[in-house]
Amino acid sequence: MLPRALATARLPRSGNAALASGAVIQALLGAEFVLAGLRKAIDPDFVTQFRAFVSSGPGARGGPLAGVMQTLVVPHADLIAELTRWTEFGAGLVLLVTALEVLRRRLSNPIGAEHAYEPLVALISAAAAFIVGGMSAAIYLIEGGRLPTVSAGFAFGSPIAIELFLVPLALAIAWLEFARFLALHQGGQRSA
């Protein structure tokens, strides 16, 4: 049985559990990117390391992103490094804060009261999740990543690289947040 503060009439029976579970995953994803962004922010050699990573990665020289990497990213590596650093941190922070907003709405009034800003928050959160999913996919491709396989030589390693694992999680959160935006924007705030 749910605590009285979590039991509300505005959601279907599974709504609180499903949205709260999504918010927990969103918060973890946000924390991952906030911490990654902070690591980059305090690393005095990040720009140099970024330049080396994007110019020498196997996927940057011969993968599906090679043309973009060699034409746009490598010549402007300093600018892209700074953009990457702060985009990762900012998008992670957005995901973390908006996860708390989703959890707040699971509570009864006055804490869980509806607010007019909620559709915009959901849309911004969807965009942030899509961005971190794209960043994770790009990193995986630059590293020369391939589809996961079964190999006895890698018995003690993870079969799925964390960068590849983060992509569907981020896209799922983007989808959930965009659906929440539509529900809040079109159907009124009572349904989300």
Secondary structure, 3 states (H helix, E strand, C coil): CCCCCCCCCCCCCCHHHHHHHHHHHHHHHHHHHHHHHHHHHHCCCHHHHHHHHHHHCHHHHHCCCHHHHHHHHHHHHHHHHHHHHHHHHHHHHHHHHHHHHHHHHCCCCCCCCCCCCHHHHHHHHHHHHHHHHHHHHHHHHHCCCCCCCCCHHHCCCCCCCHHHHHHHHHHHHHHHHHHHHHHHHHCCHHHC
